[in-house]
């Protein structure tokens, strides 16, 4: 139970970190084209 919850929380935090990073990368790509 605790293991699955920890995995879920880790996935959420990873998405919260990765999504803004990919958005910034996408903006940079649009700027450089």
N, C-alpha and C positions, 0 to 999 in steps of 0.2 A: 504493500500500500504506500508506504513512505517512499520507496524507490521509484514507483511510477510517478508520484507527485513531484519528486525532485527532478525527474527527467522532464516532466511537463514544464516546470518552472524554468529549467535550464533552456529548454527549447524556446520558451517565450522570451527570455532575456537575450538569447542569441538573435532572435528575430528583431528585437528592439534595437540591437546594435547593428545588425546587418542591413536592415531596410533603409535607415537614413544614410548609411555609407554608400549603398548602391544608388540611392537618389542623387547624392553628391557626385558620384562617379558619372552618372548619366548626365548631370548638368555640365560637368567638365567636358564630356564627350560632345555635347551639343555646342559648347563654346568653341571647341577646337576645330570643329568641322567647317 
